[in-house]
Amino acid sequence: MRAFLHSRWLGTLEYNRAFRLQEDCCCLVRSSGGQDHLMLCLEHDPVYTLGKRGGAEFLHADEARLRALGATVVQSNRGGLITFHGPGQLVAYPLIELAPLGKTFAWYIERLLEASLDTCLELGVRGARIDEAHPGIWVEDRKLLSVGVRTTDGVTMHGIALNLATPMSWFELIDPCGLQVRMTSVLLETGLAPTSAQAAWVLHRHLAMRLGLEPASFLDFS
């Protein structure tokens, strides 16, 4: 049976609204019997998200400062610790039902990171690499892409955040993923950055290939 990856560009979406959309779309993916899988691609309004293991201790700004900056803090049920989502950053949420593919969660994480690396390399980031000890995409000691995933009734949720032209000042208020780490972006590494919608199309092609799916429709709903 042929299986397909459909992707949707949604523009800028508030974090909790995007989470509810993920939950609704997971039901649609399950109802397809393993034939149709979906990736939601978007940017978020400025938000710091905490993972299942927390991470509030790695946030170095009080509520008043965050409010003045136009940022919020949200508790998420994804894996990992604290991270930032905001303008200039591609956030991608693949909703993949693993059982019909006969694959494990560990296999999926490996393929997601490989597709993310493929995307970064196509965008011209030389030296981009996967770090197994600290999952994500790195350039030397600089972190370019973060990953945080979970499954809900057999369907993956959450996903990756790729810094395209994200202002690095947002990361100065946290220890990203609980690490003392420098963040970077495609813009800083190459001098150029595509829009998030353009980068989402690149990721769509690479993720479909890595998962063994047919790259089906990529539609703009922004």
Buried (B, 14 or more C-beta within 10 A) or exposed (E): EEBBBBBBBBEEBBBEEBBEBBEEBBEEBBEBEBBBBBBBBBBBBBBBBBBBEEBEEBBEBEEEEBEEBEBBBBEBBBBBBBBBBBBBBBBBBBBBBBEBBEBEEEEBBBBBBBBBBBBBBBBBBEEBBBEEEEBBBBBEEBBBBBBBBBBBEBBBBBBBBBBBBBBEEBBEBBBBBBBEBBBBBBBBBEEEBBBBBEBBBBBBBBBBBBBEBBBBEBEEEE
